Amino acid sequence: MARPGRRGGCCRLLHLKEDNARFLLLAVVMCLYMAAGAGLFMLLEADNELRERAEYATLYRAFLDRYPSVNETDLRDLLRKHALADAAGIVGDKRTRWDFSGSFYFVGTVVSTIGFGMTTPRTVGGKVVLIFYGFFGCAGAILFFNLFLERIITFLAYILRAIHERGLRRKGLPRDPKNRRSSQGSEDDQLDSWKPSVYWVMLILLLGATVVAVSASSMYMPVEDWTYFEAIYFCFVTFATIGFGDYVVSQRSSYRNVYFYRLGNFIFIVLGCCCIYSLFNVTSIVIKQFLNWLLRRLNCECTCSFKAVPITRRNAITPGHVHRGAKTPTVTVTDADGDSDSEYRRNSGEMISMKDFLQANKISLAMMQKQLWETAQSGRSNNNNSGFQGGVGPLAILNRKLGQDEYDPGI
């Protein structure tokens, strides 16, 4: 609500609704965030890039000075081809990329959207198949991550309910009737009231991702001959599905206990991606709450200056002008998406008060009242000893409510 003495906020001036204002605000925030990140990384990495360029140029010129008979054009062509061969994994002590285990590792990076880049299809047929295979694979993986988050929330709700019931048993109190299983509802529906808040889910997912990353780094560090920091860095880049490709595991031609190592690598990557992806989803809800708070702080009255008609469902007892005057329903955050459809239905405003109903249907009720009175008149002509004279009961109430006196049966 705008403060007294002030005109509407920026959303009112721009004729924006709340969802549109939140979207534009997020776009502005993300642009500022990216600009700040670009400046930060430029300060951190630009000098190192210039230094590495100078070192390579010095090494290159020193090689030509040592071997003046080498043709520089042939040397550059050789270096370019060597770089491509090294990226394709066909030089050095590297594993075969396209055996079954290597191909399985490749499709895992595709469907998980990691995309390290060290293995890519080089034939036309492989590139065509990748387009269709990656489309359905990525969609299935996203669904898997979302279902993982739902199972995590349901599991936490089950644990909270079990702890509550155990406390009741210790105190000798009867079990809460609303927690008893019923054939009319599923187990997930009965756990809705026990689902934890978004902040608890965020904390638990953060702890889970940290445990997985720490455990995986302890495995990667000795096997890949990395520092622990490099292993932690690889875990974040991989679990977040960023996949730069500067650090990639399981690329050597031979490892000790190679099958156990590949199995452990697969399990860690799946668990890590599930935890981080779920954590991103939950964090996005917190960011949305921050945007809502920021909109209120900016005094943005997210309503249009003209009378906007919200999109709501109509039924037999909800006239159009009542919809136009209805308030926006309140939505409760109960899952990863942050919206509760059942709460929306309860607050959708379809059930209106009798006062609004009478005002909306004044003419219709007057016509119905006249028909009822004429029916009563015909009934009274058939039974003059009924003892009912004049408008009584609901009919008289409607007369007084609507101010319709011309149908007074006493005339």
TORKOL-4160 file (C-alpha; in steps of 0.2 Angstrom, whole numbers, padded with zeros to 4 digits, m for minus):
411
<pt num="1" X="0000" Y="0000" Z="0000"/>
<pt num="2" X="0006" Y="0017" Z="m0005"/>
<pt num="3" X="0011" Y="0029" Z="0009"/>
<pt num="4" X="m0001" Y="0044" Z="0012"/>
<pt num="5" X="0003" Y="0059" Z="0002"/>
<pt num="6" X="0012" Y="0049" Z="m0011"/>
<pt num="7" X="0006" Y="0044" Z="m0028"/>
<pt num="8" X="0006" Y="0026" Z="m0034"/>
<pt num="9" X="0023" Y="0017" Z="m0036"/>
<pt num="10" X="0033" Y="0014" Z="m0052"/>
<pt num="11" X="0022" Y="m0001" Z="m0056"/>
<pt num="12" X="0006" Y="0009" Z="m0056"/>
<pt num="13" X="0015" Y="0022" Z="m0067"/>
<pt num="14" X="0020" Y="0009" Z="m0079"/>
<pt num="15" X="0004" Y="0000" Z="m0079"/>
<pt num="16" X="0012" Y="m0016" Z="m0072"/>
<pt num="17" X="0004" Y="m0031" Z="m0063"/>
<pt num="18" X="0013" Y="m0040" Z="m0049"/>
<pt num="19" X="0020" Y="m0054" Z="m0060"/>
<pt num="20" X="0026" Y="m0043" Z="m0073"/>
<pt num="21" X="0034" Y="m0031" Z="m0061"/>
<pt num="22" X="0043" Y="m0046" Z="m0053"/>
<pt num="23" X="0049" Y="m0052" Z="m0069"/>
<pt num="24" X="0056" Y="m0035" Z="m0074"/>
<pt num="25" X="0064" Y="m0033" Z="m0057"/>
<pt num="26" X="0072" Y="m0050" Z="m0058"/>
<pt num="27" X="0079" Y="m0046" Z="m0076"/>
<pt num="28" X="0086" Y="m0029" Z="m0069"/>
<pt num="29" X="0094" Y="m0038" Z="m0054"/>
<pt num="30" X="0101" Y="m0052" Z="m0065"/>
<pt num="31" X="0109" Y="m0039" Z="m0077"/>
<pt num="32" X="0117" Y="m0030" Z="m0063"/>
<pt num="33" X="0123" Y="m0046" Z="m0055"/>
<pt num="34" X="0131" Y="m0052" Z="m0072"/>
<pt num="35" X="0138" Y="m0035" Z="m0074"/>
<pt num="36" X="0146" Y="m0035" Z="m0057"/>
<pt num="37" X="0152" Y="m0053" Z="m0060"/>
<pt num="38" X="0160" Y="m0048" Z="m0077"/>
<pt num="39" X="0169" Y="m0034" Z="m0068"/>
<pt num="40" X="0175" Y="m0045" Z="m0054"/>
<pt num="41" X="0181" Y="m0059" Z="m0065"/>
<pt num="42" X="0190" Y="m0046" Z="m0077"/>
<pt num="43" X="0200" Y="m0040" Z="m0062"/>
<pt num="44" X="0204" Y="m0057" Z="m0056"/>
<pt num="45" X="0208" Y="m0065" Z="m0073"/>
<pt num="46" X="0214" Y="m0052" Z="m0086"/>
<pt num="47" X="0231" Y="m0050" Z="m0079"/>
<pt num="48" X="0234" Y="m0069" Z="m0079"/>
<pt num="49" X="0228" Y="m0070" Z="m0097"/>
<pt num="50" X="0240" Y="m0057" Z="m0103"/>
<pt num="51" X="0254" Y="m0066" Z="m0093"/>
<pt num="52" X="0250" Y="m0083" Z="m0101"/>
<pt num="53" X="0249" Y="m0075" Z="m0118"/>
<pt num="54" X="0267" Y="m0067" Z="m0116"/>
<pt num="55" X="0274" Y="m0083" Z="m0109"/>
<pt num="56" X="0267" Y="m0093" Z="m0124"/>
<pt num="57" X="0274" Y="m0080" Z="m0136"/>
<pt num="58" X="0291" Y="m0081" Z="m0128"/>
<pt num="59" X="0291" Y="m0100" Z="m0129"/>
<pt num="60" X="0286" Y="m0100" Z="m0147"/>
<pt num="61" X="0299" Y="m0087" Z="m0152"/>
<pt num="62" X="0312" Y="m0096" Z="m0143"/>
<pt num="63" X="0308" Y="m0113" Z="m0152"/>
<pt num="64" X="0310" Y="m0104" Z="m0169"/>
<pt num="65" X="0326" Y="m0096" Z="m0164"/>
<pt num="66" X="0333" Y="m0113" Z="m0158"/>
<pt num="67" X="0327" Y="m0121" Z="m0174"/>
<pt num="68" X="0328" Y="m0108" Z="m0188"/>
<pt num="69" X="0325" Y="m0121" Z="m0202"/>
<pt num="70" X="0308" Y="m0125" Z="m0196"/>
<pt num="71" X="0294" Y="m0118" Z="m0207"/>
<pt num="72" X="0283" Y="m0107" Z="m0196"/>
<pt num="73" X="0268" Y="m0110" Z="m0207"/>
<pt num="74" X="0270" Y="m0129" Z="m0205"/>
<pt num="75" X="0273" Y="m0127" Z="m0187"/>
<pt num="76" X="0257" Y="m0118" Z="m0184"/>
<pt num="77" X="0247" Y="m0130" Z="m0194"/>
<pt num="78" X="0255" Y="m0144" Z="m0183"/>
<pt num="79" X="0251" Y="m0136" Z="m0167"/>
<pt num="80" X="0233" Y="m0133" Z="m0172"/>
<pt num="81" X="0230" Y="m0151" Z="m0177"/>
<pt num="82" X="0238" Y="m0157" Z="m0161"/>
<pt num="83" X="0227" Y="m0146" Z="m0151"/>
<pt num="84" X="0212" Y="m0153" Z="m0160"/>
<pt num="85" X="0218" Y="m0171" Z="m0157"/>
<pt num="86" X="0221" Y="m0168" Z="m0139"/>
<pt num="87" X="0204" Y="m0161" Z="m0137"/>
<pt num="88" X="0197" Y="m0177" Z="m0146"/>
<pt num="89" X="0207" Y="m0188" Z="m0134"/>
<pt num="90" X="0217" Y="m0197" Z="m0147"/>
<pt num="91" X="0234" Y="m0192" Z="m0141"/>
<pt num="92" X="0243" Y="m0195" Z="m0125"/>
<pt num="93" X="0239" Y="m0207" Z="m0111"/>
<pt num="94" X="0220" Y="m0206" Z="m0112"/>
<pt num="95" X="0206" Y="m0219" Z="m0112"/>
<pt num="96" X="0196" Y="m0224" Z="m0128"/>
<pt num="97" X="0182" Y="m0212" Z="m0129"/>
<pt num="98" X="0169" Y="m0222" Z="m0139"/>
<pt num="99" X="0169" Y="m0239" Z="m0131"/>
<pt num="100" X="0154" Y="m0244" Z="m0121"/>
<pt num="101" X="0160" Y="m0236" Z="m0105"/>
<pt num="102" X="0166" Y="m0221" Z="m0113"/>
<pt num="103" X="0150" Y="m0219" Z="m0123"/>
<pt num="104" X="0139" Y="m0221" Z="m0107"/>
<pt num="105" X="0150" Y="m0208" Z="m0099"/>
<pt num="106" X="0146" Y="m0197" Z="m0114"/>
<pt num="107" X="0127" Y="m0199" Z="m0113"/>
<pt num="108" X="0128" Y="m0196" Z="m0095"/>
<pt num="109" X="0135" Y="m0179" Z="m0098"/>
<pt num="110" X="0122" Y="m0175" Z="m0111"/>
<pt num="111" X="0106" Y="m0180" Z="m0102"/>
<pt num="112" X="0113" Y="m0171" Z="m0086"/>
<pt num="113" X="0116" Y="m0156" Z="m0096"/>
<pt num="114" X="0134" Y="m0155" Z="m0089"/>
<pt num="115" X="0143" Y="m0156" Z="m0106"/>
<pt num="116" X="0161" Y="m0156" Z="m0102"/>
<pt num="117" X="0166" Y="m0155" Z="m0120"/>
<pt num="118" X="0180" Y="m0168" Z="m0120"/>
<pt num="119" X="0169" Y="m0180" Z="m0129"/>
<pt num="120" X="0159" Y="m0174" Z="m0144"/>
<pt num="121" X="0151" Y="m0183" Z="m0159"/>
<pt num="122" X="0162" Y="m0180" Z="m0174"/>
<pt num="123" X="0151" Y="m0188" Z="m0188"/>
<pt num="124" X="0136" Y="m0181" Z="m0196"/>
<pt num="125" X="0125" Y="m0195" Z="m0190"/>
<pt num="126" X="0131" Y="m0193" Z="m0172"/>
<pt num="127" X="0127" Y="m0175" Z="m0172"/>
<pt num="128" X="0110" Y="m0178" Z="m0179"/>
<pt num="129" X="0106" Y="m0191" Z="m0167"/>
<pt num="130" X="0112" Y="m0181" Z="m0153"/>
<pt num="131" X="0099" Y="m0167" Z="m0156"/>
<pt num="132" X="0085" Y="m0179" Z="m0154"/>
<pt num="133" X="0093" Y="m0190" Z="m0140"/>
<pt num="134" X="0098" Y="m0174" Z="m0130"/>
<pt num="135" X="0080" Y="m0167" Z="m0131"/>
<pt num="136" X="0071" Y="m0181" Z="m0123"/>
<pt num="137" X="0086" Y="m0186" Z="m0112"/>
<pt num="138" X="0087" Y="m0168" Z="m0104"/>
<pt num="139" X="0069" Y="m0167" Z="m0102"/>
<pt num="140" X="0069" Y="m0184" Z="m0093"/>
<pt num="141" X="0083" Y="m0179" Z="m0082"/>
<pt num="142" X="0075" Y="m0163" Z="m0077"/>
<pt num="143" X="0059" Y="m0173" Z="m0072"/>
<pt num="144" X="0070" Y="m0185" Z="m0062"/>
<pt num="145" X="0078" Y="m0170" Z="m0053"/>
<pt num="146" X="0061" Y="m0163" Z="m0049"/>
<pt num="147" X="0054" Y="m0179" Z="m0043"/>
<pt num="148" X="0070" Y="m0181" Z="m0032"/>
<pt num="149" X="0066" Y="m0165" Z="m0024"/>
<pt num="150" X="0048" Y="m0170" Z="m0021"/>
<pt num="151" X="0053" Y="m0186" Z="m0013"/>
<pt num="152" X="0065" Y="m0177" Z="m0002"/>
<pt num="153" X="0052" Y="m0165" Z="0005"/>
<pt num="154" X="0040" Y="m0180" Z="0007"/>
<pt num="155" X="0053" Y="m0189" Z="0017"/>
<pt num="156" X="0057" Y="m0174" Z="0028"/>
<pt num="157" X="0038" Y="m0173" Z="0031"/>
<pt num="158" X="0037" Y="m0191" Z="0036"/>
<pt num="159" X="0052" Y="m0189" Z="0048"/>
<pt num="160" X="0044" Y="m0174" Z="0056"/>
<pt num="161" X="0027" Y="m0183" Z="0058"/>
<pt num="162" X="0036" Y="m0198" Z="0065"/>
<pt num="163" X="0045" Y="m0188" Z="0078"/>
<pt num="164" X="0029" Y="m0179" Z="0083"/>
<pt num="165" X="0020" Y="m0196" Z="0085"/>
<pt num="166" X="0034" Y="m0203" Z="0095"/>
<pt num="167" X="0033" Y="m0188" Z="0107"/>
<pt num="168" X="0015" Y="m0191" Z="0109"/>
<pt num="169" X="0017" Y="m0209" Z="0113"/>
<pt num="170" X="0031" Y="m0205" Z="0126"/>
<pt num="171" X="0018" Y="m0193" Z="0135"/>
<pt num="172" X="0004" Y="m0206" Z="0134"/>
<pt num="173" X="m0006" Y="m0195" Z="0123"/>
<pt num="174" X="m0018" Y="m0202" Z="0109"/>
<pt num="175" X="m0012" Y="m0200" Z="0091"/>
<pt num="176" X="m0018" Y="m0185" Z="0082"/>
<pt num="177" X="m0034" Y="m0190" Z="0072"/>
<pt num="178" X="m0029" Y="m0180" Z="0057"/>
<pt num="179" X="m0013" Y="m0191" Z="0056"/>
<pt num="180" X="m0022" Y="m0207" Z="0055"/>
<pt num="181" X="m0022" Y="m0216" Z="0038"/>
<pt num="182" X="m0038" Y="m0215" Z="0028"/>
<pt num="183" X="m0043" Y="m0224" Z="0013"/>
<pt num="184" X="m0050" Y="m0207" Z="0006"/>
<pt num="185" X="m0033" Y="m0199" Z="0004"/>
<pt num="186" X="m0016" Y="m0204" Z="m0001"/>
<pt num="187" X="0000" Y="m0204" Z="0010"/>
<pt num="188" X="0007" Y="m0189" Z="0002"/>
<pt num="189" X="m0009" Y="m0179" Z="0005"/>
<pt num="190" X="m0009" Y="m0184" Z="0023"/>
<pt num="191" X="0009" Y="m0177" Z="0025"/>
<pt num="192" X="0005" Y="m0160" Z="0017"/>
<pt num="193" X="0003" Y="m0152" Z="0034"/>
<pt num="194" X="0020" Y="m0159" Z="0040"/>
<pt num="195" X="0030" Y="m0152" Z="0025"/>
<pt num="196" X="0045" Y="m0142" Z="0032"/>
<pt num="197" X="0047" Y="m0124" Z="0027"/>
<pt num="198" X="0058" Y="m0119" Z="0012"/>
<pt num="199" X="0072" Y="m0113" Z="0023"/>
<pt num="200" X="0074" Y="m0130" Z="0032"/>
<pt num="201" X="0073" Y="m0139" Z="0015"/>
<pt num="202" X="0087" Y="m0127" Z="0008"/>
<pt num="203" X="0098" Y="m0130" Z="0023"/>
<pt num="204" X="0096" Y="m0149" Z="0022"/>
<pt num="205" X="0100" Y="m0149" Z="0004"/>
<pt num="206" X="0115" Y="m0138" Z="0007"/>
<pt num="207" X="0121" Y="m0150" Z="0020"/>
<pt num="208" X="0118" Y="m0165" Z="0008"/>
<pt num="209" X="0127" Y="m0157" Z="m0006"/>
<pt num="210" X="0142" Y="m0153" Z="0005"/>
<pt num="211" X="0143" Y="m0170" Z="0011"/>
<pt num="212" X="0143" Y="m0177" Z="m0006"/>
<pt num="213" X="0156" Y="m0165" Z="m0013"/>
<pt num="214" X="0167" Y="m0168" Z="0002"/>
<pt num="215" X="0166" Y="m0187" Z="0000"/>
<pt num="216" X="0168" Y="m0186" Z="m0019"/>
<pt num="217" X="0183" Y="m0175" Z="m0017"/>
<pt num="218" X="0192" Y="m0187" Z="m0005"/>
<pt num="219" X="0190" Y="m0200" Z="m0019"/>
<pt num="220" X="0195" Y="m0189" Z="m0034"/>
<pt num="221" X="0211" Y="m0181" Z="m0025"/>
<pt num="222" X="0222" Y="m0196" Z="m0024"/>
<pt num="223" X="0216" Y="m0205" Z="m0040"/>
<pt num="224" X="0217" Y="m0190" Z="m0052"/>
<pt num="225" X="0232" Y="m0183" Z="m0043"/>
<pt num="226" X="0223" Y="m0166" Z="m0040"/>
<pt num="227" X="0224" Y="m0155" Z="m0025"/>
<pt num="228" X="0209" Y="m0155" Z="m0013"/>
<pt num="229" X="0204" Y="m0138" Z="m0019"/>
<pt num="230" X="0204" Y="m0143" Z="m0037"/>
<pt num="231" X="0193" Y="m0158" Z="m0033"/>
<pt num="232" X="0181" Y="m0147" Z="m0024"/>
<pt num="233" X="0180" Y="m0135" Z="m0038"/>
<pt num="234" X="0177" Y="m0150" Z="m0050"/>
<pt num="235" X="0163" Y="m0156" Z="m0039"/>
<pt num="236" X="0154" Y="m0139" Z="m0040"/>
<pt num="237" X="0156" Y="m0136" Z="m0058"/>
<pt num="238" X="0150" Y="m0154" Z="m0062"/>
<pt num="239" X="0136" Y="m0155" Z="m0049"/>
<pt num="240" X="0129" Y="m0138" Z="m0055"/>
<pt num="241" X="0130" Y="m0145" Z="m0073"/>
<pt num="242" X="0141" Y="m0130" Z="m0078"/>
<pt num="243" X="0154" Y="m0142" Z="m0085"/>
<pt num="244" X="0168" Y="m0131" Z="m0091"/>
<pt num="245" X="0179" Y="m0146" Z="m0095"/>
<pt num="246" X="0195" Y="m0140" Z="m0088"/>
<pt num="247" X="0195" Y="m0154" Z="m0075"/>
<pt num="248" X="0187" Y="m0170" Z="m0080"/>
<pt num="249" X="0188" Y="m0187" Z="m0071"/>
<pt num="250" X="0191" Y="m0205" Z="m0078"/>
<pt num="251" X="0201" Y="m0199" Z="m0093"/>
<pt num="252" X="0216" Y="m0210" Z="m0091"/>
<pt num="253" X="0219" Y="m0226" Z="m0100"/>
<pt num="254" X="0221" Y="m0236" Z="m0084"/>
<pt num="255" X="0216" Y="m0234" Z="m0066"/>
<pt num="256" X="0218" Y="m0246" Z="m0051"/>
<pt num="257" X="0201" Y="m0254" Z="m0047"/>
<pt num="258" X="0194" Y="m0245" Z="m0062"/>
<pt num="259" X="0177" Y="m0252" Z="m0062"/>
<pt num="260" X="0174" Y="m0248" Z="m0043"/>
<pt num="261" X="0181" Y="m0230" Z="m0047"/>
<pt num="262" X="0169" Y="m0228" Z="m0062"/>
<pt num="263" X="0154" Y="m0234" Z="m0052"/>
<pt num="264" X="0158" Y="m0222" Z="m0037"/>
<pt num="265" X="0160" Y="m0208" Z="m0049"/>
<pt num="266" X="0143" Y="m0212" Z="m0057"/>
<pt num="267" X="0135" Y="m0212" Z="m0040"/>
<pt num="268" X="0143" Y="m0196" Z="m0034"/>
<pt num="269" X="0138" Y="m0187" Z="m0050"/>
<pt num="270" X="0120" Y="m0192" Z="m0049"/>
<pt num="271" X="0118" Y="m0188" Z="m0031"/>
<pt num="272" X="0128" Y="m0172" Z="m0032"/>
<pt num="273" X="0117" Y="m0166" Z="m0047"/>
<pt num="274" X="0101" Y="m0170" Z="m0038"/>
<pt num="275" X="0106" Y="m0161" Z="m0023"/>
<pt num="276" X="0113" Y="m0145" Z="m0032"/>
<pt num="277" X="0098" Y="m0145" Z="m0044"/>
<pt num="278" X="0086" Y="m0146" Z="m0030"/>
<pt num="279" X="0095" Y="m0133" Z="m0020"/>
<pt num="280" X="0094" Y="m0121" Z="m0035"/>
<pt num="281" X="0075" Y="m0124" Z="m0036"/>
<pt num="282" X="0073" Y="m0120" Z="m0017"/>
<pt num="283" X="0084" Y="m0105" Z="m0018"/>
<pt num="284" X="0074" Y="m0098" Z="m0032"/>
<pt num="285" X="0059" Y="m0098" Z="m0021"/>
<pt num="286" X="0069" Y="m0088" Z="m0008"/>
<pt num="287" X="0075" Y="m0076" Z="m0022"/>
<pt num="288" X="0057" Y="m0074" Z="m0027"/>
<pt num="289" X="0052" Y="m0069" Z="m0009"/>
<pt num="290" X="0066" Y="m0057" Z="m0009"/>
<pt num="291" X="0060" Y="m0049" Z="m0025"/>
<pt num="292" X="0042" Y="m0047" Z="m0017"/>
<pt num="293" X="0050" Y="m0039" Z="m0002"/>
<pt num="294" X="0060" Y="m0027" Z="m0013"/>
<pt num="295" X="0044" Y="m0023" Z="m0023"/>
<pt num="296" X="0036" Y="m0018" Z="m0006"/>
<pt num="297" X="0051" Y="m0008" Z="m0001"/>
<pt num="298" X="0051" Y="0001" Z="m0018"/>
<pt num="299" X="0033" Y="0006" Z="m0014"/>
<pt num="300" X="0027" Y="m0003" Z="m0031"/>
<pt num="301" X="0008" Y="m0004" Z="m0031"/>
<pt num="302" X="0007" Y="m0018" Z="m0043"/>
<pt num="303" X="m0010" Y="m0013" Z="m0050"/>
<pt num="304" X="m0015" Y="m0004" Z="m0066"/>
<pt num="305" X="m0021" Y="0014" Z="m0066"/>
<pt num="306" X="m0036" Y="0007" Z="m0076"/>
<pt num="307" X="m0048" Y="m0006" Z="m0069"/>
<pt num="308" X="m0040" Y="m0022" Z="m0075"/>
<pt num="309" X="m0050" Y="m0038" Z="m0076"/>
<pt num="310" X="m0041" Y="m0053" Z="m0068"/>
<pt num="311" X="m0042" Y="m0069" Z="m0076"/>
<pt num="312" X="m0053" Y="m0080" Z="m0065"/>
<pt num="313" X="m0065" Y="m0094" Z="m0068"/>
<pt num="314" X="m0084" Y="m0090" Z="m0070"/>
<pt num="315" X="m0098" Y="m0101" Z="m0064"/>
<pt num="316" X="m0117" Y="m0100" Z="m0061"/>
<pt num="317" X="m0116" Y="m0090" Z="m0045"/>
<pt num="318" X="m0101" Y="m0079" Z="m0049"/>
<pt num="319" X="m0106" Y="m0064" Z="m0060"/>
<pt num="320" X="m0093" Y="m0055" Z="m0070"/>
<pt num="321" X="m0093" Y="m0039" Z="m0061"/>
<pt num="322" X="m0090" Y="m0048" Z="m0045"/>
<pt num="323" X="m0075" Y="m0056" Z="m0053"/>
<pt num="324" X="m0069" Y="m0038" Z="m0058"/>
<pt num="325" X="m0070" Y="m0032" Z="m0040"/>
<pt num="326" X="m0063" Y="m0048" Z="m0032"/>
<pt num="327" X="m0046" Y="m0048" Z="m0023"/>
<pt num="328" X="m0031" Y="m0058" Z="m0030"/>
<pt num="329" X="m0031" Y="m0075" Z="m0021"/>
<pt num="330" X="m0017" Y="m0078" Z="m0008"/>
<pt num="331" X="m0006" Y="m0092" Z="m0013"/>
<pt num="332" X="0003" Y="m0103" Z="0000"/>
<pt num="333" X="0021" Y="m0110" Z="m0003"/>
<pt num="334" X="0020" Y="m0128" Z="0001"/>
<pt num="335" X="0032" Y="m0137" Z="m0012"/>
<pt num="336" X="0047" Y="m0134" Z="m0023"/>
<pt num="337" X="0038" Y="m0123" Z="m0035"/>
<pt num="338" X="0031" Y="m0112" Z="m0021"/>
<pt num="339" X="0013" Y="m0113" Z="m0025"/>
<pt num="340" X="m0001" Y="m0123" Z="m0018"/>
<pt num="341" X="m0015" Y="m0127" Z="m0030"/>
<pt num="342" X="m0027" Y="m0133" Z="m0016"/>
<pt num="343" X="m0024" Y="m0116" Z="m0007"/>
<pt num="344" X="m0028" Y="m0107" Z="m0023"/>
<pt num="345" X="m0044" Y="m0116" Z="m0025"/>
<pt num="346" X="m0049" Y="m0112" Z="m0007"/>
<pt num="347" X="m0046" Y="m0093" Z="m0009"/>
<pt num="348" X="m0051" Y="m0092" Z="m0027"/>
<pt num="349" X="m0066" Y="m0081" Z="m0023"/>
<pt num="350" X="m0079" Y="m0092" Z="m0031"/>
<pt num="351" X="m0090" Y="m0092" Z="m0016"/>
<pt num="352" X="m0097" Y="m0075" Z="m0013"/>
<pt num="353" X="m0108" Y="m0068" Z="0000"/>
<pt num="354" X="m0127" Y="m0067" Z="m0001"/>
<pt num="355" X="m0126" Y="m0048" Z="m0001"/>
<pt num="356" X="m0116" Y="m0048" Z="m0017"/>
<pt num="357" X="m0127" Y="m0062" Z="m0024"/>
<pt num="358" X="m0143" Y="m0052" Z="m0021"/>
<pt num="359" X="m0135" Y="m0036" Z="m0028"/>
<pt num="360" X="m0129" Y="m0045" Z="m0044"/>
<pt num="361" X="m0145" Y="m0054" Z="m0047"/>
<pt num="362" X="m0158" Y="m0041" Z="m0042"/>
<pt num="363" X="m0168" Y="m0041" Z="m0058"/>
<pt num="364" X="m0167" Y="m0060" Z="m0060"/>
<pt num="365" X="m0174" Y="m0062" Z="m0042"/>
<pt num="366" X="m0187" Y="m0049" Z="m0045"/>
<pt num="367" X="m0194" Y="m0059" Z="m0059"/>
<pt num="368" X="m0193" Y="m0075" Z="m0049"/>
<pt num="369" X="m0202" Y="m0067" Z="m0035"/>
<pt num="370" X="m0216" Y="m0062" Z="m0046"/>
<pt num="371" X="m0218" Y="m0079" Z="m0053"/>
<pt num="372" X="m0218" Y="m0086" Z="m0035"/>
<pt num="373" X="m0231" Y="m0074" Z="m0029"/>
<pt num="374" X="m0242" Y="m0078" Z="m0044"/>
<pt num="375" X="m0240" Y="m0096" Z="m0040"/>
<pt num="376" X="m0245" Y="m0092" Z="m0022"/>
<pt num="377" X="m0260" Y="m0083" Z="m0028"/>
<pt num="378" X="m0266" Y="m0097" Z="m0038"/>
<pt num="379" X="m0264" Y="m0109" Z="m0023"/>
<pt num="380" X="m0273" Y="m0097" Z="m0012"/>
<pt num="381" X="m0288" Y="m0096" Z="m0024"/>
<pt num="382" X="m0289" Y="m0115" Z="m0023"/>
<pt num="383" X="m0288" Y="m0115" Z="m0004"/>
<pt num="384" X="m0295" Y="m0099" Z="0004"/>
<pt num="385" X="m0294" Y="m0106" Z="0022"/>
<pt num="386" X="m0275" Y="m0108" Z="0022"/>
<pt num="387" X="m0273" Y="m0093" Z="0033"/>
<pt num="388" X="m0258" Y="m0086" Z="0024"/>
<pt num="389" X="m0261" Y="m0068" Z="0019"/>
<pt num="390" X="m0248" Y="m0056" Z="0011"/>
<pt num="391" X="m0229" Y="m0059" Z="0008"/>
<pt num="392" X="m0222" Y="m0069" Z="0022"/>
<pt num="393" X="m0206" Y="m0079" Z="0024"/>
<pt num="394" X="m0191" Y="m0077" Z="0012"/>
<pt num="395" X="m0203" Y="m0069" Z="m0001"/>
<pt num="396" X="m0206" Y="m0055" Z="0011"/>
<pt num="397" X="m0188" Y="m0053" Z="0015"/>
<pt num="398" X="m0183" Y="m0052" Z="m0003"/>
<pt num="399" X="m0197" Y="m0038" Z="m0005"/>
<pt num="400" X="m0189" Y="m0028" Z="0009"/>
<pt num="401" X="m0171" Y="m0031" Z="0003"/>
<pt num="402" X="m0175" Y="m0027" Z="m0015"/>
<pt num="403" X="m0188" Y="m0013" Z="m0012"/>
<pt num="404" X="m0201" Y="m0021" Z="m0023"/>
<pt num="405" X="m0218" Y="m0016" Z="m0016"/>
<pt num="406" X="m0228" Y="m0018" Z="m0032"/>
<pt num="407" X="m0231" Y="m0036" Z="m0029"/>
<pt num="408" X="m0239" Y="m0034" Z="m0012"/>
<pt num="409" X="m0253" Y="m0047" Z="m0011"/>
<pt num="410" X="m0263" Y="m0036" Z="0000"/>
<pt num="411" X="m0268" Y="m0024" Z="m0014"/>
